[in-house]
């Protein structure tokens, strides 16, 4: 199929990482994409720290190093999440410390509850029903939300049912494998909540490992999980998720993760990491220079296996 638009008529949504982070005012609400080790927007978290953003609220299901960075550096003061940890390596040291100090508040939901909240926002409805919270203390306990969960009688069956408030944050931040200049974004591997999350925010910023043309997008339309009509801005960068992983592009950096987790056990260790790897470098490419390109290339996925 030939695109009826001329090249001049096709909107180019590409901006730099620095420009993208500048769009986020202090006090903003953000949907934060990725899940666990997969496609974490670490580079965006670094840039938010370098630009000294403050009082952000982060909405996500399960994230790790990126949340640790934003909590530890004082970028985000509230998190509505299902879990945060460094999985096999241990607990989230920065997050635990900041919560204990009273600098960070967490509103605890289940993974399904958060996913339903993103779906509700994408559907533009005020709430979503969920049955599974009925047997948990999340119904009774909240940190700062006046209405975290509501319980009502179903108007059709009379049964008790939970309602969770939908989310429509100011920005959605999503990391993908490939994108074209107009914003058609393709995701390989685990998707998590990024389809719903990309549609619930008022503005969507997509970070991608690779820029491809529209013809390549058309060869694999099933992989275009986020159509261009939802996307406001596109940032193209390699190793966006480092030290986490990006399916079919690179594996997680176990050595760096072990170092990060060990250093964050103390405030002094965290400050040393922060100064060396985030504040002490000018931009994302300087961070990659510090990590070392030969080492980064050793993490590249073996295409037949995808990791």
C-alpha positions, -999 to 999 in steps of 0.1 A, spaced: 0 0 0 13 34 -10 11 61 16 -10 90 1 8 116 22 39 132 9 71 131 30 66 168 39 30 160 52 41 131 75 46 144 110 80 138 126 75 135 163 111 130 172 127 150 200 157 146 223 157 130 257 164 164 273 135 180 255 112 152 265 120 155 302 116 193 301 80 187 291 72 172 325 65 199 351 71 194 388 41 178 405 31 158 374 14 124 375 31 98 353 22 63 340 55 45 341 59 17 315 77 -16 315 74 -45 339 100 -60 361 133 -62 342 116 -56 308 117 -23 290 122 0 320 126 36 309 158 40 329 172 67 306 142 89 312 145 84 350 181 95 348 172 127 329 144 136 353 170 134 380 195 155 361 168 182 355 160 181 393 123 173 388 103 172 421 70 159 436 61 135 408 36 108 413 44 75 396 17 50 386 29 15 376 25 -22 384 59 -35 391 92 -16 385 126 -18 400 158 2 394 139 31 378 117 35 409 147 32 432 164 60 413 134 83 414 127 77 451 163 79 461 170 112 442 138 129 454 122 131 420 90 113 430 73 117 463 43 94 457 40 60 441 8 41 434 22 6 427 19 -31 432 55 -39 440 91 -26 439 122 -47 444 153 -58 426 138 -93 423 163 -120 429 189 -96 443 168 -83 471 146 -55 485 143 -20 472 168 -2 496 162 34 485 124 30 485 124 14 520 147 42 533 127 70 519 94 56 531 109 52 566 121 88 565 87 100 555 99 115 522 80 90 501 44 78 503 32 45 487 -4 36 479 -5 -1 476 -27 -19 450 -25 -53 434 -11 -58 399 -46 -65 386 -60 -35 404 -34 -12 388 -40 -28 354 -77 -22 357 -71 14 367 -51 20 335 -77 2 315 -104 24 330 -84 55 321 -80 43 286 -117 37 283 -124 71 298 -147 57 325 -143 69 361 -138 35 378 -135 -2 371 -149 -32 390 -126 -58 405 -135 -89 426 -101 -100 439 -95 -71 463 -125 -82 484 -103 -106 504 -75 -82 511 -68 -54 536 -62 -30 507 -99 -23 509 -96 -10 545 -61 6 545 -48 36 525 -19 60 529 -30 92 513 -59 85 489 -92 95 505 -110 71 482 -86 42 474 -112 15 469 -150 16 471 -173 -14 478 -208 -15 464 -237 -38 458 -238 -49 422 -270 -34 407 -275 -66 387 -267 -94 411 -267 -78 446 -232 -92 453 -205 -70 469 -179 -58 444 -149 -35 446 -144 -4 425 -110 11 418 -106 47 405 -94 50 369 -62 68 361 -56 95 335 -21 108 344 -5 138 328 20 118 309 26 82 299 62 71 296 67 39 276 99 22 262 95 1 231 119 -18 207 110 0 174 92 31 162 88 51 131 90 89 130 53 94 133 51 72 164 39 38 153 55 18 181 63 -20 181 68 -41 213 84 -76 213 80 -100 242 61 -92 274 38 -62 271 27 -58 307 3 -29 310 18 -7 283 -11 -10 259 -36 3 284 -10 27 300 -1 42 266 -37 51 261 -47 64 295 -23 94 298 -30 129 285 4 129 267 24 99 255 62 100 253 77 69 236 114 59 240 126 35 214 158 16 207 155 18 170 140 41 143 125 22 114 106 34 84 69 29 77 74 1 52 90 -20 79 62 -12 103 38 -25 76 56 -59 73 48 -67 110 15 -49 118 8 -73 146 38 -59 166 25 -23 164 10 -23 199 8 15 200 -5 33 169 9 67 160 -24 84 167 -18 79 205 18 92 205 28 128 211 66 125 211 93 100 202 128 97 216 154 74 199 182 61 221 202 29 225 202 10 258 173 29 272 167 2 298 202 -4 310 210 -21 334 176 -37 328 167 -56 296 150 -51 263 137 -84 248 155 -94 216 179 -64 219 199 -69 251 200 -88 284 201 -73 318 235 -63 332 238 -86 363 271 -71 374 258 -36 373 226 -46 391 246 -63 418 267 -32 422 236 -9 423 219 -31 450 251 -33 471 257 5 469 221 14 478 223 -5 511 236 28 526 228 64 519 265 71 513 267 43 488 236 55 470 249 91 468 282 78 454 263 59 427 240 89 420 270 112 416 290 88 395 264 74 371 237 100 369 246 135 381 282 132 371 275 125 335 262 151 310 237 129 292 226 93 283 255 88 259 280 99 286 264 73 309 269 46 282 305 57 277 310 53 315 295 18 315 316 9 284 305 1 249 324 -31 247 306 -43 278 273 -31 265 277 -49 233 284 -81 252 248 -79 265 233 -78 230 207 -105 224 215 -136 203 186 -133 178 176 -170 176 170 -170 214 159 -133 219 182 -127 248 
